């Protein structure tokens, strides 16, 4: 927890899953990433896309389908 102007600010948490053969032992596993308060989804998505080349980010309002994983894992 941090504070801004005396107001309590809690950490932001994001669920991140790794799907596809390219992730090896991580394939099918999900993790919770703890980020500083006020971190936006777009910010962490951008950082993950840069760190994990040739990967794609599936937004939370969309179901992940096997064809999506196959297309990325190719």
MARPA-980479 format. One record per residue: x, y, z of N, C-alpha, C, O, CB in turn; residue number from 1; chain; residue in three letters. Coordinates in steps of 0.2 Angstrom, whole numbers, plus 5000, padded with zeros to 4 digits. Glycine has a CB too. Example, Ala and Ser with C-alpha at 12.3 -4.5 7.8 and 13.67 -1.06 7.14 Angstrom:
BEGIN
{{5066, 4972, 5039}, {5062, 4978, 5039}, {5066, 4984, 5039}, {5071, 4983, 5042}, {5057, 4978, 5045}, 1, A, ALA};
{{5064, 4989, 5035}, {5068, 4995, 5036}, {5064, 5000, 5039}, {5067, 5006, 5040}, {5070, 4997, 5029}, 2, A, SER};
//
This chain:
BEGIN
{{5004, 4994, 5000}, {5000, 5000, 5000}, {5005, 5006, 5000}, {5010, 5006, 5003}, {4995, 5000, 5006}, 1, A, UNK};
{{5002, 5011, 4996}, {5006, 5017, 4996}, {5001, 5023, 4997}, {4995, 5022, 4998}, {5010, 5019, 4989}, 2, A, UNK};
{{5003, 5029, 4997}, {4999, 5035, 4999}, {5000, 5040, 4994}, {5006, 5042, 4992}, {4999, 5037, 5006}, 3, A, UNK};
{{4995, 5044, 4992}, {4996, 5050, 4988}, {4991, 5055, 4991}, {4985, 5054, 4992}, {4993, 5049, 4980}, 4, A, UNK};
{{4994, 5061, 4993}, {4991, 5066, 4996}, {4987, 5064, 5003}, {4981, 5066, 5004}, {4986, 5069, 4992}, 5, A, UNK};
{{4990, 5059, 5006}, {4987, 5057, 5012}, {4981, 5051, 5011}, {4978, 5049, 5016}, {4984, 5062, 5016}, 6, A, UNK};
{{4980, 5050, 5005}, {4975, 5045, 5004}, {4978, 5038, 5003}, {4983, 5037, 4999}, {4970, 5047, 4997}, 7, A, UNK};
{{4975, 5033, 5005}, {4978, 5026, 5004}, {4977, 5024, 4997}, {4971, 5024, 4995}, {4975, 5021, 5009}, 8, A, UNK};
{{4982, 5021, 4994}, {4982, 5018, 4988}, {4984, 5011, 4988}, {4990, 5010, 4990}, {4986, 5023, 4983}, 9, A, UNK};
{{4980, 5006, 4986}, {4982, 4999, 4986}, {4985, 4997, 4980}, {4984, 5001, 4974}, {4976, 4995, 4988}, 10, A, UNK};
{{4989, 4992, 4980}, {4992, 4989, 4974}, {4987, 4987, 4969}, {4981, 4986, 4970}, {4996, 4983, 4976}, 11, A, UNK};
{{4989, 4987, 4962}, {4985, 4984, 4957}, {4987, 4977, 4956}, {4993, 4976, 4956}, {4985, 4989, 4950}, 12, A, UNK};
{{4982, 4973, 4954}, {4984, 4966, 4953}, {4981, 4964, 4946}, {4976, 4966, 4944}, {4981, 4961, 4959}, 13, A, UNK};
{{4985, 4960, 4943}, {4983, 4958, 4936}, {4985, 4950, 4935}, {4990, 4948, 4937}, {4987, 4962, 4930}, 14, A, UNK};
{{4980, 4947, 4933}, {4980, 4940, 4931}, {4983, 4939, 4924}, {4981, 4941, 4920}, {4974, 4936, 4932}, 15, A, UNK};
{{4989, 4935, 4924}, {4993, 4934, 4918}, {4993, 4927, 4917}, {4996, 4923, 4921}, {5000, 4938, 4918}, 16, A, UNK};
{{4991, 4924, 4911}, {4991, 4917, 4909}, {4996, 4916, 4903}, {4996, 4921, 4899}, {4985, 4914, 4907}, 17, A, UNK};
{{5000, 4911, 4903}, {5004, 4909, 4898}, {5001, 4903, 4894}, {5001, 4898, 4897}, {5011, 4908, 4900}, 18, A, UNK};
{{5000, 4904, 4888}, {4997, 4898, 4884}, {5001, 4897, 4877}, {5002, 4902, 4874}, {4989, 4900, 4882}, 19, A, UNK};
{{5002, 4891, 4876}, {5006, 4889, 4870}, {5012, 4886, 4871}, {5015, 4887, 4877}, {5007, 4896, 4866}, 20, A, UNK};
{{5015, 4882, 4867}, {5021, 4878, 4867}, {5027, 4882, 4868}, {5032, 4880, 4871}, {5022, 4873, 4861}, 21, A, UNK};
{{5027, 4888, 4865}, {5033, 4893, 4866}, {5035, 4894, 4873}, {5040, 4896, 4874}, {5032, 4899, 4862}, 22, A, UNK};
{{5030, 4894, 4878}, {5031, 4895, 4885}, {5034, 4889, 4889}, {5035, 4890, 4895}, {5025, 4898, 4888}, 23, A, UNK};
{{5034, 4883, 4886}, {5037, 4878, 4889}, {5033, 4876, 4895}, {5027, 4874, 4895}, {5045, 4879, 4891}, 24, A, UNK};
{{5037, 4875, 4901}, {5034, 4873, 4907}, {5028, 4878, 4910}, {5024, 4876, 4914}, {5039, 4872, 4912}, 25, A, UNK};
{{5028, 4884, 4907}, {5023, 4889, 4909}, {5017, 4888, 4905}, {5012, 4891, 4907}, {5026, 4896, 4908}, 26, A, UNK};
{{5017, 4884, 4900}, {5011, 4883, 4896}, {5005, 4881, 4900}, {5005, 4877, 4904}, {5012, 4878, 4891}, 27, A, UNK};
{{5000, 4885, 4900}, {4993, 4884, 4904}, {4993, 4887, 4911}, {4988, 4886, 4914}, {4992, 4877, 4904}, 28, A, UNK};
{{4999, 4890, 4913}, {4999, 4892, 4920}, {4997, 4900, 4920}, {4998, 4903, 4915}, {5006, 4891, 4923}, 29, A, UNK};
{{4994, 4902, 4926}, {4992, 4908, 4927}, {4995, 4911, 4933}, {4996, 4907, 4938}, {4984, 4909, 4927}, 30, A, UNK};
{{4997, 4917, 4933}, {5000, 4921, 4939}, {4997, 4927, 4940}, {4994, 4930, 4936}, {5008, 4921, 4938}, 31, A, UNK};
{{4998, 4930, 4946}, {4995, 4936, 4948}, {5001, 4941, 4949}, {5005, 4940, 4953}, {4991, 4936, 4955}, 32, A, UNK};
{{5001, 4946, 4945}, {5006, 4951, 4945}, {5004, 4957, 4949}, {4999, 4960, 4948}, {5008, 4954, 4938}, 33, A, UNK};
{{5008, 4959, 4954}, {5007, 4964, 4958}, {5011, 4971, 4956}, {5017, 4970, 4955}, {5009, 4963, 4966}, 34, A, UNK};
{{5007, 4976, 4954}, {5010, 4982, 4952}, {5008, 4988, 4956}, {5004, 4987, 4960}, {5007, 4983, 4944}, 35, A, UNK};
{{5012, 4993, 4955}, {5011, 4999, 4960}, {5004, 5002, 4959}, {5001, 5001, 4953}, {5016, 5005, 4958}, 36, A, UNK};
{{5001, 5005, 4964}, {4995, 5008, 4963}, {4994, 5012, 4957}, {4998, 5015, 4954}, {4993, 5012, 4969}, 37, A, UNK};
{{4988, 5012, 4954}, {4986, 5016, 4948}, {4989, 5013, 4942}, {4988, 5017, 4937}, {4987, 5023, 4949}, 38, A, UNK};
{{4992, 5008, 4942}, {4994, 5005, 4935}, {4988, 5003, 4931}, {4984, 4999, 4934}, {4999, 4998, 4937}, 39, A, UNK};
{{4988, 5005, 4925}, {4983, 5003, 4920}, {4984, 4997, 4917}, {4990, 4995, 4915}, {4982, 5009, 4916}, 40, A, UNK};
{{4978, 4994, 4914}, {4979, 4988, 4910}, {4983, 4989, 4904}, {4987, 4984, 4902}, {4972, 4985, 4909}, 41, A, UNK};
{{4982, 4994, 4901}, {4985, 4996, 4895}, {4993, 4996, 4896}, {4997, 4994, 4891}, {4983, 5002, 4892}, 42, A, UNK};
{{4995, 4999, 4901}, {5002, 4999, 4903}, {5005, 4993, 4904}, {5011, 4991, 4901}, {5003, 5004, 4909}, 43, A, UNK};
{{5002, 4988, 4908}, {5005, 4982, 4909}, {5005, 4977, 4903}, {5009, 4973, 4901}, {5002, 4978, 4915}, 44, A, UNK};
{{5000, 4978, 4899}, {4999, 4975, 4892}, {5005, 4976, 4888}, {5008, 4972, 4885}, {4992, 4976, 4889}, 45, A, UNK};
{{5006, 4983, 4887}, {5012, 4985, 4883}, {5018, 4982, 4885}, {5022, 4980, 4881}, {5012, 4993, 4883}, 46, A, UNK};
{{5020, 4983, 4892}, {5026, 4980, 4894}, {5027, 4973, 4893}, {5032, 4970, 4891}, {5026, 4981, 4902}, 47, A, UNK};
{{5021, 4969, 4894}, {5022, 4962, 4893}, {5023, 4960, 4885}, {5027, 4956, 4884}, {5015, 4958, 4895}, 48, A, UNK};
{{5019, 4964, 4881}, {5020, 4963, 4874}, {5028, 4964, 4872}, {5030, 4961, 4867}, {5016, 4967, 4870}, 49, A, UNK};
{{5031, 4969, 4875}, {5038, 4971, 4873}, {5042, 4966, 4876}, {5047, 4964, 4873}, {5040, 4978, 4876}, 50, A, UNK};
{{5041, 4963, 4882}, {5045, 4958, 4885}, {5045, 4951, 4882}, {5050, 4947, 4881}, {5044, 4958, 4892}, 51, A, UNK};
{{5039, 4950, 4879}, {5037, 4943, 4877}, {5036, 4944, 4869}, {5031, 4944, 4867}, {5031, 4940, 4880}, 52, A, UNK};
{{5042, 4944, 4865}, {5041, 4945, 4858}, {5037, 4939, 4855}, {5037, 4934, 4857}, {5048, 4946, 4855}, 53, A, UNK};
{{5034, 4941, 4849}, {5030, 4936, 4846}, {5024, 4933, 4850}, {5022, 4927, 4849}, {5034, 4931, 4843}, 54, A, UNK};
{{5022, 4937, 4854}, {5016, 4935, 4859}, {5010, 4940, 4858}, {5011, 4945, 4855}, {5018, 4934, 4866}, 55, A, UNK};
{{5005, 4938, 4860}, {4999, 4943, 4860}, {4996, 4943, 4866}, {4996, 4938, 4870}, {4994, 4941, 4854}, 56, A, UNK};
{{4992, 4948, 4868}, {4989, 4949, 4874}, {4981, 4949, 4872}, {4979, 4952, 4868}, {4990, 4956, 4877}, 57, A, UNK};
{{4978, 4944, 4876}, {4971, 4943, 4876}, {4968, 4948, 4881}, {4969, 4947, 4887}, {4969, 4936, 4876}, 58, A, UNK};
{{4963, 4952, 4879}, {4960, 4957, 4884}, {4955, 4953, 4888}, {4952, 4948, 4886}, {4957, 4962, 4880}, 59, A, UNK};
{{4954, 4955, 4894}, {4950, 4951, 4899}, {4942, 4950, 4897}, {4939, 4946, 4899}, {4950, 4955, 4905}, 60, A, UNK};
{{4940, 4954, 4892}, {4933, 4954, 4890}, {4932, 4949, 4884}, {4927, 4948, 4881}, {4930, 4961, 4888}, 61, A, UNK};
{{4938, 4945, 4883}, {4937, 4940, 4877}, {4939, 4933, 4880}, {4944, 4932, 4883}, {4942, 4943, 4872}, 62, A, UNK};
{{4936, 4928, 4877}, {4937, 4921, 4879}, {4943, 4919, 4875}, {4944, 4921, 4869}, {4931, 4917, 4878}, 63, A, UNK};
{{4948, 4915, 4878}, {4954, 4912, 4874}, {4952, 4906, 4871}, {4949, 4901, 4875}, {4960, 4912, 4879}, 64, A, UNK};
{{4953, 4905, 4865}, {4951, 4899, 4861}, {4957, 4896, 4859}, {4962, 4899, 4858}, {4946, 4901, 4855}, 65, A, UNK};
{{4957, 4889, 4858}, {4963, 4885, 4856}, {4966, 4888, 4849}, {4972, 4888, 4848}, {4961, 4878, 4855}, 66, A, UNK};
{{4962, 4890, 4845}, {4964, 4893, 4838}, {4969, 4899, 4839}, {4973, 4900, 4836}, {4959, 4894, 4833}, 67, A, UNK};
{{4967, 4903, 4845}, {4971, 4909, 4846}, {4978, 4907, 4848}, {4983, 4909, 4846}, {4968, 4913, 4852}, 68, A, UNK};
{{4978, 4901, 4853}, {4985, 4899, 4855}, {4989, 4896, 4849}, {4995, 4897, 4849}, {4983, 4894, 4861}, 69, A, UNK};
{{4985, 4892, 4845}, {4989, 4889, 4839}, {4992, 4894, 4835}, {4997, 4893, 4832}, {4984, 4884, 4836}, 70, A, UNK};
{{4988, 4899, 4834}, {4990, 4905, 4829}, {4997, 4908, 4832}, {5001, 4910, 4828}, {4985, 4910, 4828}, 71, A, UNK};
{{4997, 4909, 4838}, {5003, 4912, 4841}, {5009, 4908, 4842}, {5014, 4909, 4841}, {5001, 4915, 4848}, 72, A, UNK};
{{5007, 4901, 4844}, {5012, 4896, 4845}, {5016, 4894, 4838}, {5022, 4893, 4838}, {5010, 4890, 4849}, 73, A, UNK};
{{5012, 4894, 4833}, {5014, 4892, 4826}, {5020, 4889, 4826}, {5022, 4888, 4820}, {5013, 4898, 4822}, 74, A, UNK};
//
